[in-house]
Amino acid sequence: MRIVIAGAGEVGSHLAKLLSNEDQDIYIIDENVERLDTLNQKYNLMTVQGNPASFLALRQASAGSCDLFIAVMPHENDNMVACSIAKFLGARRTVARIEHYEFMEEKNQQFVKGMGVDKVIYPEYLAAEQILTALRRTWVRQWFEIQNGEIIVVGVRIRSDAKMCGMHLKDFASTHHNFHVSAIKRGVETVIPRGDDKMEEGDILYITTRREHVNDLLALTGKVEHKIRRVLIMGGSKIAIRLAAMNRDDFRITVIEKNRAVCDKLAVRCPGLESVYWGDARDIETLADVGIDSFDAFIALSESSEANILACLTAKEIGVKKTVAEVEDIQFINQAEGLNIGTVINKKLLASSSIFQLLLDSDSSTSKCLALTDAEVAELEVKPDSKITRAPVKDLKLSREMTLASLIRDGKGMLVTGNTVIQPGDHVVVFCLAGAIHKVEKLFN
């Protein structure tokens, strides 16, 4: 597959890194020579210097013959124009990163399509969605639903008092048939576990199950579900604004922002907020003045990853039940996930998940992907005569880089065991390490 990325900023560079691992034909366009040289040295791709929203640069990158054109420049107008040109030149499918929600509204979709944009990615919207999920499911780090909730994937950190802690996977699987431990994040490394692996204190386990068995995980993982009502947000960012707009009276939200002009804007744009405070949430005295001990959740959305991490640690020490930190520096995510700060969100990974969805299946309504820092969770439809259907799973000699966690057959979810025979038309949930997704796809096609 030929993929052209317009823009080598943080998002574009991160996508180039992920996609270059997937055995794809990648072109990336940018005006900054230093950025392109860095990408050239690190990854397997082609670079084109020039304006990513110009006919000349797009022709040089052969955008007219690409399967997927992704515009992720800083400004949405440039992204829309780049997609429009690419579609005119013959690009099969185009994706534009946007900055305003209005491009997602149903009443504006005819205009967006007319511009030559097949799909828009609004990272702030994706982040707000994930935060709302974290507030409704306080005991998990991540929550992922497949096929309208037929299959649930949760990421949860276990403590020493968890019933699962210290068990080998083969022993756990023999006594708890309703759960599939599909991946383990231990320190900075994610592994696809086997039967002899042991679950240890501090591990983040990615567990696949059906919805009716989710509550049983609370006892197994030693977790308690907390009811969230009052939420304090640090930073009046676009995510905060979108979160306030998406909140349907489920939560009473207060925002604390150090920029007075932003405070005034929030008061006008977000009438549903309980209150807006002018102050610096990194200061403990300010938090005390706001009454942080009366809030159920604290969400750090400032521009600084370090400040967000430290603020969440402070909130946890004070006794706030649920904390969420926006960590945009990829290098900090592994360290942040190892700390006691609850859920970590990253817009680049969320955008990557949406774009991976396009790579895995031309019908985005039936394919989902969750991109972790060094692994992926994908839902793939099984094609007739594909290799994955030729024998029971235990006899397929699958790579240790992947595991088949569950499947949906005729609308019904079920876990995959060694004796399962995959059938054409099944939708299979696959966990694999970063760079292995192209090996997985070959089994399903």
Secondary structure in CASP SS format (residue, H / E / C, confidence):
PFRMAT SS
TARGET T0000
AUTHOR 0000-0000-0000
METHOD secondary structure of the structure
MODEL  1
M C 1.00
R E 1.00
I E 1.00
V E 1.00
I E 1.00
A E 1.00
G C 1.00
A C 1.00
G C 1.00
E H 1.00
V H 1.00
G H 1.00
S H 1.00
H H 1.00
L H 1.00
A H 1.00
K H 1.00
L H 1.00
L H 1.00
S H 1.00
N C 1.00
E C 1.00
D C 1.00
Q C 1.00
D E 1.00
I E 1.00
Y E 1.00
I E 1.00
I E 1.00
D E 1.00
E C 1.00
N C 1.00
V H 1.00
E H 1.00
R H 1.00
L H 1.00
D H 1.00
T H 1.00
L H 1.00
N H 1.00
Q H 1.00
K H 1.00
Y C 1.00
N C 1.00
L C 1.00
M E 1.00
T E 1.00
V E 1.00
Q E 1.00
G C 1.00
N C 1.00
P C 1.00
A C 1.00
S C 1.00
F H 1.00
L H 1.00
A H 1.00
L H 1.00
R H 1.00
Q H 1.00
A C 1.00
S C 1.00
A H 1.00
G H 1.00
S H 1.00
C C 1.00
D C 1.00
L E 1.00
F E 1.00
I E 1.00
A E 1.00
V C 1.00
M C 1.00
P C 1.00
H C 1.00
E H 1.00
N H 1.00
D H 1.00
N H 1.00
M H 1.00
V H 1.00
A H 1.00
C H 1.00
S H 1.00
I H 1.00
A H 1.00
K H 1.00
F H 1.00
L H 1.00
G C 1.00
A C 1.00
R C 1.00
R C 1.00
T E 1.00
V E 1.00
A E 1.00
R E 1.00
I C 1.00
E C 1.00
H C 1.00
Y H 1.00
E H 1.00
F H 1.00
M H 1.00
E C 1.00
E H 1.00
K H 1.00
N H 1.00
Q H 1.00
Q H 1.00
F H 1.00
V H 1.00
K H 1.00
G H 1.00
M C 1.00
G C 1.00
V C 1.00
D C 1.00
K E 1.00
V E 1.00
I E 1.00
Y C 1.00
P H 1.00
E H 1.00
Y H 1.00
L H 1.00
A H 1.00
A H 1.00
E H 1.00
Q H 1.00
I H 1.00
L H 1.00
T H 1.00
A H 1.00
L H 1.00
R H 1.00
R C 1.00
T C 1.00
W C 1.00
V C 1.00
R C 1.00
Q E 1.00
W E 1.00
F E 1.00
E E 1.00
I E 1.00
Q C 1.00
N C 1.00
G C 1.00
E C 1.00
I E 1.00
I E 1.00
V E 1.00
V E 1.00
G E 1.00
V E 1.00
R E 1.00
I C 1.00
R C 1.00
S C 1.00
D C 1.00
A C 1.00
K C 1.00
M C 1.00
C C 1.00
G C 1.00
M C 1.00
H E 1.00
L H 1.00
K H 1.00
D H 1.00
F H 1.00
A H 1.00
S H 1.00
T H 1.00
H C 1.00
H C 1.00
N C 1.00
F C 1.00
H E 1.00
V E 1.00
S E 1.00
A E 1.00
I E 1.00
K E 1.00
R E 1.00
G C 1.00
V C 1.00
E E 1.00
T E 1.00
V E 1.00
I C 1.00
P C 1.00
R C 1.00
G C 1.00
D C 1.00
D C 1.00
K E 1.00
M C 1.00
E C 1.00
E C 1.00
G C 1.00
D C 1.00
I E 1.00
L E 1.00
Y E 1.00
I E 1.00
T E 1.00
T E 1.00
R C 1.00
R H 1.00
E H 1.00
H H 1.00
V H 1.00
N H 1.00
D H 1.00
L H 1.00
L H 1.00
A H 1.00
L H 1.00
T H 1.00
G C 1.00
K C 1.00
V C 1.00
E C 1.00
H C 1.00
K C 1.00
I C 1.00
R C 1.00
R E 1.00
V E 1.00
L E 1.00
I E 1.00
M E 1.00
G C 1.00
G C 1.00
S C 1.00
K H 1.00
I H 1.00
A H 1.00
I H 1.00
R H 1.00
L H 1.00
A H 1.00
A H 1.00
M H 1.00
N C 1.00
R C 1.00
D C 1.00
D C 1.00
F C 1.00
R E 1.00
I E 1.00
T E 1.00
V E 1.00
I E 1.00
E E 1.00
K C 1.00
N C 1.00
R H 1.00
A H 1.00
V H 1.00
C H 1.00
D H 1.00
K H 1.00
L H 1.00
A H 1.00
V H 1.00
R H 1.00
C C 1.00
P C 1.00
G C 1.00
L C 1.00
E C 1.00
S E 1.00
V E 1.00
Y E 1.00
W E 1.00
G C 1.00
D C 1.00
A C 1.00
R C 1.00
D C 1.00
I H 1.00
E H 1.00
T H 1.00
L H 1.00
A H 1.00
D H 1.00
V H 1.00
G C 1.00
I H 1.00
D H 1.00
S H 1.00
F C 1.00
D C 1.00
A E 1.00
F E 1.00
I E 1.00
A E 1.00
L C 1.00
S C 1.00
E C 1.00
S C 1.00
S H 1.00
E H 1.00
A H 1.00
N H 1.00
I H 1.00
L H 1.00
A H 1.00
C H 1.00
L H 1.00
T H 1.00
A H 1.00
K H 1.00
E H 1.00
I H 1.00
G C 1.00
V C 1.00
K C 1.00
K E 1.00
T E 1.00
V E 1.00
A E 1.00
E E 1.00
V C 1.00
E C 1.00
D C 1.00
I H 1.00
Q H 1.00
F H 1.00
I H 1.00
N H 1.00
Q H 1.00
A H 1.00
E H 1.00
G C 1.00
L C 1.00
N C 1.00
I C 1.00
G C 1.00
T E 1.00
V E 1.00
I E 1.00
N C 1.00
K H 1.00
K H 1.00
L H 1.00
L H 1.00
A H 1.00
S H 1.00
S H 1.00
S H 1.00
I H 1.00
F H 1.00
Q H 1.00
L H 1.00
L H 1.00
L H 1.00
D C 1.00
S C 1.00
D C 1.00
S C 1.00
S C 1.00
T C 1.00
S C 1.00
K C 1.00
C E 1.00
L E 1.00
A E 1.00
L C 1.00
T C 1.00
D C 1.00
A E 1.00
E E 1.00
V E 1.00
A E 1.00
E E 1.00
L E 1.00
E E 1.00
V C 1.00
K C 1.00
P C 1.00
D C 1.00
S C 1.00
K H 1.00
I H 1.00
T H 1.00
R C 1.00
A C 1.00
P C 1.00
V H 1.00
K H 1.00
D H 1.00
L C 1.00
K C 1.00
L C 1.00
S C 1.00
R C 1.00
E C 1.00
M E 1.00
T E 1.00
L E 1.00
A E 1.00
S E 1.00
L E 1.00
I E 1.00
R E 1.00
D C 1.00
G C 1.00
K E 1.00
G E 1.00
M E 1.00
L E 1.00
V C 1.00
T C 1.00
G C 1.00
N C 1.00
T C 1.00
V C 1.00
I C 1.00
Q C 1.00
P C 1.00
G C 1.00
D C 1.00
H E 1.00
V E 1.00
V E 1.00
V E 1.00
F E 1.00
C E 1.00
L E 1.00
A C 1.00
G C 1.00
A C 1.00
I H 1.00
H H 1.00
K H 1.00
V H 1.00
E H 1.00
K H 1.00
L H 1.00
F H 1.00
N C 1.00
END
